[in-house]
Amino acid sequence: MPRWAIYAIFAAIVLLILICVICCCVKCCCKGKKKRKKKPDEKINMKGISGTTTTALLTVGIKEAAALKAMDSGGTSDPYVKVYILPNKSKTFETKVFRKTLNPVFNENFKYQIPQKELTESTLVMQVYDFNRFSKHDIIGEIRLNLSTVDWNHVIEEWRDLSEASKHEQEHLGEICFSLRYVPTSSKLTVIILEAKNLKKMDQVGSSDPYVKVQLILEKKKWKKKKTSVKKRTLNPYFNESFTFDVSFEQIQKVQLVISVWDHDKMSRNDAIGKIYLGCDATGNQLRHWADMLSNPRKPVAQWHTLLSAEQVDTTLALKHTLKIPFTNKNF
């Protein structure tokens, strides 16, 4: 045979051997993977994990309302629903406002975490209100559901008639009107405290000495604050005082604005009459006012708000408190 033929045969044999070796290696790898996949699942160590839960998750769905009472002069209403749980009332939710209708369709869900030991003593309250931008919101009716009567094995979806609002509702703390204006180009947030009315009586003589604190909260920490002058002996103070803060566009989406009304006392600690907070994570009227400000840059947007208890707002915000330790400079 010619020499080139011998070389060709030898090369073919070497190539065939290499192919066989490669095939064997591939098969071994595949078998190893399959064996690893077929290993039984490792057991999860459940030691130290309790099988009981201390809180219950309650989802409240507000579906729709029908044939509501007309509260406006035009024979219609601007309804929305406020949802909270008594006696704690630590978290209050509100649906969107539906303009000029007596048959609104909401389809909104709200979630509560309730300690199981409090379920039998809790009452779910759903109140329907008529929205008014420049006056007090009128209540149309309410439903109160004792949670101790609920069968937790089934989803409840039913119609119920509204009843008159309870006369034993939380005391009225008052209302406050203020204006918001944000200018993105200059990063300026302007808050104008206009007036308050029907404030709670804090003094023995049946009056109060109110003033307003304006605070900005960022990342659950107090960031900036200012306050109005004190108005002596009145439950319907007029302020018309303006405050401007530097807030970047990135910060305006995270910041929370807290408006609080206080009673000034020279002889003792000042007492909080009520609070309200706004921001992108607020709900109801507070969220609507904040959204109107952001959607109308450079334009002042004024609105009345009903004051909430200081405890309710503080619990919702869950601020992080920092401990300030005084230091004195001493030479050792």
N, C-alpha and C positions, 0 to 999 in steps of 0.2 A: 504494500500500500504506500502511496506517496506520503511524505512527511507531514504535509498540511492537513491530510485527512486524519492522521493520528492525533495531531493537535486539536482538531475540531471535535473528535470523539471524546478526548480527554476533558475539554472545556465543557461539553454537554453533560458529562458525568458529574463534574464538580458543581455545575449549576443545578442539576437535579438533586444532589445531596443538600445543597444550601436551601432549596425550596422545601425539602422534607424537614430539615431542622427548624425552619421558620414556622411551618405548619404545626409541628409538635409544640413549639413554644406558645403559639396562639391558643391551642387547645388547652394547654396546662393553665394558662392565665384565665381562660373562660371558666374552667372547672373550679378554680380557686374562688372566683367571684360568686359563682352559683352556690358553693358551699357556705360562703359567708352570708349570703342572702337567706339560706335555709336555716341559719342558726335561730333557735327559739328566742322570742322577745325577752329582753331583760325584765325582771320583775321590779316594779316601782316600790320603793320603800315608803309605806304609808304610816310608819311609826311616828307618832307625835302629831298626826293630822286628825283633827276632830271631825266627826261625821255630822255634826249639827251646825246650823248657821244661826247667828245672833240677829241678823237683819233680814227683813223681807223686802222684795222689790215690787212696788206697786206702780203699774202703768195706767194712767188715766187718759182716756181718749175722749176728746170733745168732738163729736161728729157734726151735729147740726141742730138748729132750733127752728121752730115754726110758729106762725101766728103770734109773734111777740107784740107787746103793747107799744103803740106809737107814742114816742116821747117828744118829738119835734112838732113844731107848728104846721109843717107840711104834711103831717099824717104818716111819718115814717120814723126810723131810728138809725143810729150808727152803732150797732151792738158789738160787744166783745165779751169774753168770759174770763173771769178771774178764778183761779183754782188754788186752794190751800188746805192744809190739814190742821185741825185743832186737837189738843190745846197748844201745841208747840208753835205752830205757824212760823217755822224757821225759814221756809222757802215758799214763795208765792209766784205762780206762773200766770201769764195772761196770753190770750190768743190775739190774733190780728184783728184789727177793726174792719168791719164791713160797712161800707157807706150806703146810706139810704135804702135799707132793706129790713123787712120784718121776718124774713126766712133765710137767714145766713147759713152757709155750709162751711164749717171750719176745717174738719179733718186734721186735727192737731193732737199730738200725744205728748204727755208729760210724765216723767218718772220720779218716784220718790223712794228713798231707802228708809224704812221704818224699823226700829228695834222691835223684835217680835213681842216683847213683854208690853209694848205700848199699843199694840194693835187693838186690843179689846177696849181700850180707853180713848181711841182716836176717832175723829169725825171728819169725813171728807166734805168740803164745802165748795160748791160751784155757783158763782154769782154772775148774773148777766147784767152788764152795765150799758148805758147809752153814753157814747163818747162826746165830750164837748171840749174844744180846744181852749176856750177862754172862760170857762166856768166849771163849777163842780160837776163831776160825772154822776148822773142819776142812776140808781139801781132799779132794774126792771123786775127782778125776782131772783130766787135762789133755790138750790136743792142741797139738803144736808143728808149725808149717808153715814150711819153708824157702822164702822168697819167691823164691829163684833158680830154683825148680822150677815156678813158676806160669806158665801160659800167659795172658798179659795180653790176648789177643784174645777170650777167652771168659769168661763169668760162671761161677764155680764154685759149685755148690749140691749138696752131698752129705752123706751120713751118714758119721761116722768114730767108731771105738771110742775111748773114753777110756783113757789109759795112766796109770801111776803118776806122781806129781809128780817132777820132776827133783831129784836130790840136790844138784845144783850150782846150785840157785836162789840168788838174792841172800840174803846173810846176814841172819839174824833180828836186828832192832834192838831189839825189845821191844814191850810193850803198855802202854797208859795208859787209865785209867778216869776220866772226869770227868762232871759234871752241868751241865746247861744249864737256865736259867729266864729267861723274858722276860715282863715285865708291861707291856702296851701303855699302860695308863692313866698310869703313872708314867715310861714310857720307860726302864726299868731292865733291863739284861742282867746276869745273875749267872752267873758261871762258878765251879764248885767243883772244884778239882783234888783228886781223892780218893786215888788210888794208881797206882803203876806196877809192872810185874813183868817178870822175865826180860830186863832191860836188857843191852845190849852191854857187855862189859868194856872199859873205857877205860884203866885204870891197869895198870902192870906187875905189881902184886900180884894181878891178877885181879878187881878191883872197880871201883867208880866213886863219885863224889861228886855225885849228880844233883840238879838243881833244874829247875823248869819255868818257861818264859816264856809269857805269855798276851798276844797281840798282836791288835789290830784293824786291818784294812786297808780303806781306803776310797778308791775310784777309783785303785787300784793304787799307793797311797802309804801308808806306815806312819802310823797315826793315833793310837792309844793303846796303852800296854803296861804290864804289871805282871809280877812274878815271885814265885815261892815262896821259901821258905828252902832252904838247902842241906842235904841229908841225907848224912852222912858214911859212906863205905865200905859201900855197899849196892847191890844190883841189884834190890831189891824195896822201894822207898821208899814210906812212907805219909805223905801230906801233909795232906789234909782242910783245905785252905785256900781261902777264898772271896774272890772279886774281883767288884766291881760296876762297871758302866760305864753312862754316860748315852748311850743310843742311841734316837733317835726312830723312829717306826714307818716313816717313809720311808727312813731310813738302814738299818734292820734288813734291808730287802730288797736292799740293795746291798753291805752290809759283808761282809767275810770274816774269820773267826776262825782264827787260827793258834796251835796249841798245839805247842810245841817243848820237847824234853828235852835238857838240856845237862849236860856233865861239868865241874864246877868245878875249876880248877887255879890254885893260888896263884903258881906259878913261871912259868907260860906262859899262852897264850891259852886261853880256855874252848872246848871242842870240842862241836859239836852231835852228839848221839846219834841223834836222829830227829825228824821233824815230822809233823804232820797238819793239814789245814785244812778248815774247814766254811763253808757259806754256800749261798745259793740257786743258785750256779753250780757247786757241788761235785757229785760223783757218788757212787754206791754208798752205803756205810754212813755216810759223812760227811753226804751229802745227806739220808738217812733220819733221822739224829739231829737235824739242823737242822729238818727238816719236822715231826718229832714235837714239838719245842720250840714251834714256831709254832702248831701245831694244838692245843696244850695250854697256853694262857697261864696264868701264875701257878703252874704245876706243875713241879717239878724233874724232869728226864728224864736218867737216867744211862745210860752205855753204855761198853763197852770198845772201843778202837780199836788196830789194829796200826800201829806207827810206820813211816813211809816215810823214805827218805833225804832229807837236807836239799837235795841237788841237784835231786831230782825235784820236790819241792814248790816250790822257788824258781823252777825253770824254768816250771812250770805257772802260777804267779802272775805272773811277769814284772813284778816291781815297778819302778816308776819311781824312780830314785835322784836325789836333789837334792844339789847340792854346796854345802856350807856354808863360806863364806869368813870367817875371823875378821877383825874390824876392831878397831882400837885407836883410842881418842879422842886425837887429837893436835891441838894448836893450831899453826897455821902463821902 
